[in-house]
Amino acid sequence: MSRLSVLAASVAGTALLGVLIPPAVATPTSRTVLGSRPSWAAAATDRGATDPRAELDGRVNLAGRDPQGMTAYALSVIDPHSANYRHFLSAAEVRGRFGPSAEQTTSVVSWLKSEGLEVTDVNEHYVGFHGSVASAQKAFEVELHNYADGKGVHRAPAGEVKVPARLAAAVQGVMGLEDQTRQGVRPKILDQAVATAAPADADPWGPTPAFYRAEPCSHYWGEKQATDQPPLEGKTRPWTLCGYGPQELRTAYGLNKSRWTGKGVTVGIIDPYASPSIESDLVAWANKHNFQGWRPGQFKQFTSPGGSPDCFGGAPNALYVEEALDIEAAHSMAPDANITYVGAKDCSDASLIDALNRMVDNHLADLVSNSWGDGANGPATEAIRSAYESVFQRAAIQGIGVYFSSGDCGVEPQDSGCGQFEGSNGVQTEYPPESAWVTGVGGTTMPVDAQGKKVFEFGWGNIRSPRTGDGWSPDPRAGYPAAFTGGTGGGTSAKVRQPSYQAGVVPAKLARTLLTGETSAYPMRVVPDIVADGDNNSGMFVGQTWLKPDGTTGYLEVRLGGTSLSSPLIAGIQALAQQAQGSPIGLANPQIYQRAGTTALTDLTDPPASELFSVVRNDYADFTDPTSPVLTRLITFGLNGPLTATPGYDNLTGPGTPSSTYADSYHH
């Protein structure tokens, strides 16, 4: 863990990370770098020393010349009571004031070379290196061991990592001594059964195997009643919704007559990999829905080839639809906004950090939507977390807003049907959305009527009850957690202190009550910060080029949701708000919380306990095979375990969802 992250725990009265122990002097000539050993490297799973002849790639993250000053300025620029409030700096100014000095960088480079390590990359954020395990062990004064899990053995430091004392101030953390294939980010789309295994002979970089939804479905709430299916509590339930196009979403959010279109604002989107057919897919999608198309130069894509073809069980092409979803959702809300996509090299934290740095260093966008994360376990090491926090702080200083999906599995109960992350410790908020420097975006269930108006809107949380004979089992009221199959992430962080913008809005008891039921000695950060449509059952039509079962390729659309949908919807709406304001919003949270309890945000609550809101849904047993058996299930909404929606701020829907006047409230 860097000095930056340690100092971020208590600057200007606002703690951003948990309490950390200051670095301890290991020897007169070396100093411990905290946070470079992963939490999964436990003694019980230690299988002995790593082969010293094995090779590895790593990086020494640079702390910069004034990490304390950077944190202090970042705090002041988001504080409405500060003279620096919204006094943003350019990327060059940030680099000049807070970036590493040439002497710091040169010293790290020289030391690595002197230890027999090859320097592979040098930039303002880190010095990359390659070499043998033996050389790395000597350089960082630590043994590397192999640790076992269900998928094999993974390398990690067996003790604390050290660097020369003379370099300690220049080093933020060390990444790569741990095996980065053991843990990394997981795109939210992987949790929607989109990333089913492709045929063994399929090209992992080619078109995605097609994904199909079974019928019947309703074009609006209640259009088609499931009269041939068992009732629930004496009521016939409707078939689930078919999906929304861009016009339906705009109508639901009251934007069809809005004067704000996102003109002059650039929305950034980051995901792993990049779809080779995205430009033609975006044209086909707009034409299919008779929606505003793309002017020349409105969309730009930056790629980073050469990454791993394995995204923790999903092939690269399984992520192409995430890119399509994010771009199409943002364009639906802000059709005149520019959109810049940066595709990370792969799903490792290092690659996603690089993509964020690329976006922020070059100011490629005014706000950035991200539909991926490290889950409830957080990053493998605090060194990785520190690298994320650093880029988030620089984004805030530059007036760039960063948005993250809050998660698609509630608090990730281990005994549910929704556990996304193998080995999750459960009952904890996800990272990065729990960071105080980003806007955590949650999801809702949002059915509309025949006129396109919302029928109701609840915090997203689904219980799935398969048909059993003449009924449904389990009873939805008793279905959590075993039958819980998806819901928005949220809750009180156990690691991040309450930021100043939440004080006075988040109830004091909620801020101190952890998801484990324990009471914190301090008010803590609570997620989400805002919500939008996310339930797959009220999801959006997403179009892209797919690989069909017969081996041909072609454009198809499928209904998708998750907080993968919520984040780019909010990013698009924030583009409207920035256009209305006429200047950068930056980190949106201070202004969002100023609007809590006003007409700009619609406060949401749980459905009444006396009534269940459910749909009947058919799914193919194999989502990629429309000839496979059809499974009929009842989906009941608004049930998300310990996350509940109450009047005012809550841990399921935050301060609420944007109303039709939300963007107008930024115009002065």
N, C-alpha and C positions, 0 to 999 in steps of 0.2 A: 504494500500500500504506500502511496506517495505521501510526501509532506503536504502536497495539495489537498489530498483527500482527508488527511488528518485535520488540517486546519479548517476544512470545509465543515467540520462537525460543530464548530462554534465560532462563527464570524458574524458580527453585527447582531448578535443575539439570536441568530437563526441557525439551528443545527441541521445539517443536511445528511449526515451519515451517522451511524451508530458510534458510540464511544469507542475509541481505539487506543491501544497502548502505544506510547511514543517509541520510535526506534531505539533499540538498546545497543550499546557498543559491544560488539562481539570480541574484538581484539584491538590492540592499539592501532593496527593498520587496516582493519576491515570493519564494515558496518552492515548490520542486518537490513535487508530490504523486506519489510513486512508485506504480506499479501501475495507472495509469489508461489505459494504452495497450495494446491487445490484441496478443498474440504473432503473430497472423496478419497484422498490418499490416507487411508486409515491403517493402523498397525495390523488389524485383524485380517486385512486382505493383502498384506505385503507378501509378495512371492519372491523377494530377493533382488539382488542387484541387476540393473540393466546391463546388457552386453556393452562394454566400453568401446567396442569397435563400431557400434551402431552410430548412425548420423542423425542429426536433428537440425531444424531451423528455428530460430527464435528472434526476439527483438528486445532491446533495452529501451523502454519508454523514457522519454526525456521530460523532466519536470518543468523546464523553462526557467527564465531568469528571475521571475517574481510570481511564483504560484500563489502566495498569500495575497498579493495585490490583485491578481486576476480574479480570485474568488470574491474579494471585497468589492471589486468593481462590478462583477456580475450581480452581486446582491444589491448594490446600489441602483443599477440600471433597471431592476424590476420592482423597486420600492417606490410607491407613489409619494412617500414622504421625503425622498432623497432629492437633492439638487441634481443628481445624475439621472433621475428617472427618465427612461426612454431617450437618453443621450447616447445613441449607439455609436460604435466605432467601426471603421472599415476593417477588412481582413488584414490589410497592410499595417494599420495602426495596432491591431491586436498582436500581430507578429512582432512588431518593433518594440512594444512595451512588455510583452509577456512571454514571447517565444524564447527558445534556448539561444544563448550566445554562441558565437563561432567557437570560442574557447571551450565551452562545455561540450559541444558536439565533437570537436577535435580530440578532446581528452578521452572521451568514451571510445571513439574509433581507435585511437592509438592503443588503449588498454586492451581492447578485444583482440587486435592484431598481435599484440605482445604475448597473448595467451594461446596463440596458435589457432585462432578462429578467423574464418574468412568473413570479411564485412561485405554483405550483399546489398545493402540499401542504406542510404543516409538521407533523411529528410527532417523537417522541422518537428516531427513528432517522435521519431524513434530511429535507432540504428539497428538494422537487421544483421543477423550473423548466421553462419553455417559452420558446422564442424562435427567432430566426433563427440560421443558422450564423455569420453575420457577428458577431452579438452574442456568441455563445458563444466564438468565436475571440478576440475582444477581451477578454472576461472572464477566460478561462483562459490567455491569452497563448500560444496554440498554433494552428497551421494544421490544418484538417481536410481530408483527402484521400480519394479513392475508391480502393479496392483490389479487384482482380479475383480471382474464383475461377470455378469451373465453373458457377455459377448466376447470375453477374452481378457488379455492383460494390457495394461496401459501404463506408460511411463509417467513418473512424477518425482519431484524432489522428496527425499526422505527426511529432510530437515529444513532449516531456514536457509534462504538464499542470501549470499553476502556479496558486497562489492567493495573495492578499496575506499577507505574513509575519505580520501581526497575527492572522490567522485560522488559521494552520497547525496550531496545537494543537487547534483545534476540528474540523478536517476529517480524516476517516478515509480518504476516497477519493471519486472522482467516477465516476459511471456514466451512460451514455447518450450521451456524446460519440461512442462507437463505435456502430455499427449493431447493435442487439440482435437483429435478425432473422438475422444471420450465424451466431450460435452461441448455444445455450441448453441447457436440460436436455432429456433424451430419456427419456420413460417406458419402462420395460423391456418393457412389453407390445407396443410397436411392433416389437420384434425377433422376434415370434412369428407374423408374417404375418397378424396380426389386422387391422392397419390397412391393408388393401388399399383401393385407390382406389374410392370410391363413385361411382355414376353421376353424370354431370355435373349432372343436374337434381335430385339428392338434397339434402335439407336437411342441412348439416354438423352441425347441432345436434339433429337428430332421432334416432330409433333407429339403432343401429349395423347396417350390413349383416351378415346372419347368417353365421356361420362354422361349417363342418361338418368332422367327422372321418370318415374312411372306415373301414369294417369289413373283416375281422373284428378283434376285440380280445378280450383275456382279462380276466376279472374278478379273477383272482389269478394269480400267477406260474406259468406253465407250464400253465394251464388248457387252452388251445388251442395245439396244435403246428402249425407251418407245414409240414405234410407234403407239400404240393404245391409247395413252394419248395426251391431248392437248399440242401443242408446247408452248414455252415461247419466246416471242419476235422473232417469226418466226423460232425458232430452236427446233428440237426434242431433248429432254433431255434423258440422260442415266438412267437406273435403278441404284439404290444405290449399293455400294459395299457389297459383302457377308461378308468380314472380312479377316483379315490377320493371318497367322500362324507365328511361330517364324522365319522361313527361309525368309519369305517375309519381315518381319520387319528388319532383319539383312541386307538383300539386299538393302532395301531402305536407310539404314544408312551407307551403304558401309562397312559392317563389315564381310562379308563372307570370305574375304581373309585376315582379320586382324590377326596379330600375338598376339594380346591381347585378352585374354579370361576371365579375372577376377581372374586368379589363384592367390591364396594367400590372397585374399581380402574377407571379410565377409560383406554381405549386410544384414542389419536389416530391418524388416518390423513390424509396429505396427498398429493394428486395434482393435476395440472392439470384444470380443468373440474369439472363435477358432473352426474351422471346425473339427469334429471328423473323417471325411473321407479324409482329405487333403493329406495324404501320398499316398494312393492308387490313388487319383485323379491326383496327379502330375505324377505318373508313366503312367497312362492311357493317359494323355495329351501328354507326350513326345512320347509315342508309336504311338498315332494317327497321329502325325505330322512328324514321322520318325526323331525325333530330339534327340540330345544328352540327355541321361538319367541321373539318379542321382546315384552317387557313395555312398557307405555306409557312413553315418555321414555328408553328404553334407548339408542336411536339418535338422534343429532342431526346435521344437515348444515348447514354454513355455506357460502354461495356468494359468488363475486365476479364478477358479470357484466361484460360489456363488453370482453372480451379479444380477441386475435387469433384468427381461425378457422383458422389454419394452424399446426400443431404440427410443424414441420420435416418436412413431407410427409404428416402424418396429420391428419385432420379431428378436431374436438373429440369427436365421437361415437365415434371409435376408442378414446378413453380411458375411456369409460364402463365397459367391461368390466374395466379395471384397478381402478377403484373397487369394483366388485362382487367381484372376486377378493380384494382386500385385506380388505374387511369380512367376507366369508364365511369366509376363512381364520382371521382373528383370532377370530371368533365360534365357530368349530369348536373351538379350543383353550380358550377362556375364555367359555363360554356365559352366565355371569352378569355379565361385565364390561360396563360402559357403553362405547359407541363413539361418538367424535366425529369427524366428517369435515369437513375444511376444504378446499374446492376452490379452487385457485389460479386467477387470472383467465385465464392462458394458460401457455405453456411457456417463457416468458422467465425468466431468472434473477431479475430484479426481482420478478416475480409470485410465484415460489416462495419467495423471501426474505420477501416480505410475508406469505405464508401461514404460514410458520414463526413470524414475529414475532407474528402474530395468535394462534397456538396458545400460544406461550410467554408473551406479555404478559398474556394473560387466563387462564393456567393451565387451558386447556380439557381437558388430559389429563395423566396421570401418565407416559405413555410414548408415543412417536410413531413410527409405521412409515412409511417412505418408499420407494417402488419406482420411483425415477427418479434421474437423475444427469447430470453433465457429461461423463462418459466419461474416457478416458485422457488426453485433452488438458487436462482440468480446465477451470475457468471461463475465459472469454475474457480477463479481466484479474485482477490481484491485488486490485484494489479490490472485485471481486465476491467473491473468496475471503475477503477480510477481513470483508465483511458477513455471509457464512455463519458464519465462525468466531466472530464476535461473538454471534450468536443461539445458537450451540451452547454457548458458554461460559455465557451467561445461563441456558440450560436446565439445565446442570450445577449451577449455583449454586442454582437453584430446585428441584432434585431431580427433574427431568424427564429421562427417558432418551430418546435419539434413536437410531433404528435405520435403517440404509440397506442396500438390496440391493447386493451387492458387484459385480454385473455379470453379463451372460449370454453373454459372448464371451471367457472366459479372459483372456489378456493382449492381446486384440484384434490378433492377427497380421494384417497387411495383406494377406497372400497366402492368406487362408483364405476359406471360404465363409460366414464369420460376421461380417465386419467391420461393426460397427454405426455407427460415426461416420465420416462422410466426412472425409478428411484426418487421421484419427487418426495420432498419431506412434507408436502401437503400443508393445508391451512396457513398459507402465507401469500401475500400479494406478489405479483410477478415483477420482474425487472426486465426492461427499463421503465415500464409505466409508473413504478413506485418512486422513481427519481423525482426530486423536487424541481428539477430543471426541465421537465417535459410535461406535456399535457396528456394524461391518461384517459383514453376514450373508451367508454363502455358501450354495451349494446342493449337494444330494446326489441320487443315484439310489437310490430306496428301494422295491423291490418287496416285496410281502407274499404270504404263503401263504394257503391256504383258511381258516385260523383267524385271519387278520389279523396274524400275527406277521411281523416283518421276515425276509426270506430272506437278504439281504445289504444293505449300504449302502456305497456308494463316493462319493468326491468326483465331482460331476457334470462329465462331459466326454464328448462324443459324436462318433463318426466315422460318417459316412453313406456307405454303399456301395450305389449303385443296382444292380439286377439287370442283368446283361449275359449273355445266353445261358443257359448252365447254371451260372452262378456269380455272384459279387459283385465289383465293382471300384470303388475300389481295395481291395487287401488292407488290412483295418483296422489292422494293425500298421505299415503304411507310409503311413497316410492323413493324418497330421498334417504340415503344417497345411492342405493343399488341401481335404481332405474333412471338416475340423473344422466342425461346424455349430452348436455351442453348448456352453457350459460355464461353471461358476462363475468369477467374477473373484477374483483374489488376487495375492499376490506382495509384494515388498519395495518400498516407496515410494522414489522418488528425491528427494522433496521434504520429507517429514515425518520429523523425528527420532523416535527410539524413545521412547514415553511410559514412565513409570516402571512402570506395571502390567504391561508386557510383559517387563521386565528379569528374567532368571533363568528365564523360561518359554520364550521364543523362543530357539532355538539361536543362539549368537553369530555363527557363520558365516552363517546364513541372514539375520540382521539386517544384515549388511554386504555381502551379495551381491545386487546389483541385478539386475533382470530382463534387462538388457542384457549381463550377465556381468561388468560392472565391479564393482570393490570400493570401497565407501564408506569414507571416513575415519572415519565415525561409525556407531554402530548406528542403524538406521532403523526406522520403523513398518512392520509386516507385517500383511497382511490375509489371511484373515478372522479375526473374533473368535469366531465360533460358526457352526454350519451346521445346516440342516434340509432336508427334501425340496424339490427344485426342478426336477428333470428333468421335462420335459414328458411323457416316456414313463412316468413314475410320478406324474403330476400329479393335479390336483383337478378335480372337476366344478364349474364356475362357471356360475351361472344369471343371466340378465337378459332384458330385452325386446329383441328383435332385429327388424330389417326383413328379411322373407323375400323370396326371389327373385320370388314372385308379387305383391309389393307390399303384402301384409298384414303386420301386426306381431303378435308373440306371444312368450311366454316359452319359451326354449330353453336347454339346457345344453351346454357344451363342455368338454373336458379342456384345462386350461392349467397351465403351470408356470413355470419360470424363477425367478430369485431374487426376482421379484415375488411368488411364493408363499412363499419361504423367510422373508422379512422379517416379514410379518404372522403366520406360524406362530410364529416366535420371539417376536414381540411378545405374542401370546396366552399363550405359555408363561411369559414374564416377568411377565405379569399374575398368573398363578398364584403365581409366586415372591414377588411383592410382597404378595399376600394372605397367604401363609404367613409372611412376615417381619413383617407388621403395620405397616410403615412404608415410606416411599418408598425405592426403590432408587437412583433417579437414574441417572447414567451407569453402565451395568451392567458395564463392562469390568473394574474392579478386583475385583469379586466373581466374575466369570466366571473370570478368571485364577487367583484363589485356589482354584478348584475343578478346575483342570487336573490331570490325573493321579489324580482321585478317582472314586468310583463315580457321582457326580452327572453326569459327562460320559462318553460313550462315545467312546473314541479310535477313529478310522477310519484305515484304510490302503488302499493301492492293491490292486486284484485281483492275484492271483499272475500272474507273467509267463508261466507255462506254459498259462494258460487264458484264453479270451476269453468275455465275457459279453455276449450280443447278443440282439436281438429283430428280428422282421420286422414292418414297418409299411407300411400303405397310406395314401396321402394323395391327395386330389383335386388335380389340376393347378391348379385354381382353387378356393381354399378356400371361396369364397362360392357355388360352383355344384356341388351334389352330383350333377349329371349330367355333369360334366367328366371327362376320362380319369383313371384311377387309376394312380398311380405307386407301384411296390413297391420298397422300399429296406430294407437291413439297417442297423440302428443298433447300434453297439458302444459299451459303457459304459466309464467309468473311464480315458479317454485325454484328457488336457488339456495336452499339450505340456510346457512347463517347470514347470507346477504339478503337484506330486506329493504323495501322502499317505504319510507314514512314521510309525513309532511316535513318540508325543509330538506336540508342536506342529509343524505344517507349513503351507506356503503354499497348500494346497488346501482343507483341512478345519479349519484352526486348531487349537484345543485339543479339538475334537470336537463331538458333537451331544448334546442333553439326553437323559438316561436317564429311566426311569420314576420315579427318586427325586430328580430335579433340583429340583423345587419344594419337596419335603420338606427338602432340605438348607438352605433358608432359614428354616426354622421352628426357633426356639430357645425 
